[in-house]
Amino acid sequence: MINILYAFLVVTGLGLLLGFGLAFAAKKLEVPKDPRLAQMEPIMPNANCGGCGYPGCAGYAAAVVAGEAPIGLCAPGGSELSRKMAEIMGLDSAPVSEKMVAFVHCIGSVATTNKDYRYEGMTDCNAASLLFSGDNSCKSGCLRLGSCIKVCPADAISRQEDGRIVVDPDLCIGCKKCTAVCPNGVIKMVPASATYVVACNNHESGAKVRKACSVGCIGCKICENKFPESGCKVVNFLSEIDYSSSQAQIVDAANACPQKCIVPMRGGDVEAGMNQVVAQRD
Amino acid sequence: MSYIAILITYIFISNFILVQFLGLCPFIGVSKSSESALGMGMAVTFVTSIASVVCWCAYQFILVPLSLTYLQTITFILVIAALVQLVEMIIRKISPPLYNALGIFLPLITTNCAVLGIAIINITEGYNLLESFFAGLAAGLGFTLAIVLMSNIRERLDMYPVRRAFKGVPIAFISAGLMALAFMAFDKSLLTNLHLV
């Protein structure tokens, strides 16, 4: 009987001793955490998207506090987070950076773009890209197999009814995962404030583009020459919009575009967007 | 038994992973890259060395006088878990670089059967305090040897076209089995041949 009591006492006593010992040691050996880090961790977006190049939000916050990383790398947090982080770090002004969102620079669909062959492989853009750069006749357009949808941490990318892949600029957190996974580089970052985007990625000459796709930019320069205030500039047969310009005539340029590939960014459906633009102008 | 004989015994002849099959969890889990494998090996060596000494003391000075030796398993687990936590705190306080190198592995070792294994072996073999320490050290070094070899094999395996059904852990276990066969070559006669016994 006394043995059982001893056993009970030894195990309980040991447990209590070690427990209190650890609690005491934890107090005594506590490593003071940088108070700035403690303030910063709760305001991080905690999307852990890795877009900043650090292992998760906590990693980035620690790097900023240690002075190893600049403020403003966090795309999901945007300028609001930059301002708060600068405040915590005791800086006067936050580096202002425009929020960038991903945009699929291609509005080709089954109806508009010709096929070279019928692809029956894995539903993966990079797999399809291995076979003659994909099944589309246009070798720089969207393959529409949706690899970007799978990597998007914010569920901002979706497939339209006609198969086109569209990024919702309001949901996009700007982590650039989709731009990295896209084999054709058709997803590029544009400022979130952009109104119109040239939705084509094909740098080939007009004749070649016309053969492959009915909505590709043919480099006709109508937007650049007729509407110099639109901010459009044709480089290598592809119109590019200078988002820092005033873009005053961009609506006219979009309407005049023979291929109708200058589209409103938040239009959702291109047709409806165009109608809306026409209605606005009239 | 001389200390060198103890070292050789637990590094090669009774290697914890490849002969006694203890501590297989971190052996498979942390052997994907040689860098983390070395970190894990160092952490285990550190813990087995200290735990051997502390458990030996707990056994000889608490359990034996009260004739409660049947409580050794639960006592050792308690002592080891608390010890690892304490060691983690101390390292974090006094040496941040070492904490960054070992820190994430230490909690994994808290209830590792290799650590408990060496504590119990020390008792059953009847080692004294210093012999226990060397046995713990050697067990950790043997663990490090096995996990580092394994991680190098796995790094190379990643580059070979392995059948999908075998990719990853299955082929790692098969490799571990072949390594274990190779370690069968070390037996007690090694000690005799080296004139250590």
Interface residues (C-beta under 8 A of the other chain):
Chain A: N3 Y6 A7 V10 V11 L14 G15 L18 G19 G21 L22 A25 A26 L29 V31
Chain B: I62 L63 L66 S67 L68 L71 I74 T75 L78 V79 A82 Q85 L86 M89 I90 R92 K93
